[in-house]
Amino acid sequence: MRRYFIDGNNFIGKISELRKLNKNLATEKLIYSLQRYFANKKVKVTVFLDGYPSEKIKTDFEVVHSFNRPADEIIKKK
């Protein structure tokens, strides 16, 4: 099974539609889009986000928040 690590904040920064939104809404829309893209594919997806979780997002993906560290550090360790 293929595994994907996605740096959510970097991804949001690359999509102009998401950059315009507040962090919570942009994160929600990103995960929704990723779920549609990866639907019916046999993959494991982990989305890494900077900071603390503000609300629970319903998803089959693993969502990892970095809390007081940059998400890049956590991605490198994984």
Secondary structure, DSSP 8 states (H G I E B T S, - for coil): -EEEEEEHHHHHHH-HHHHTS-HHHHHHHHHHHHHHHHTT--EEEEEEESS---S----SSEEEE-TTS-HHHHHHH-
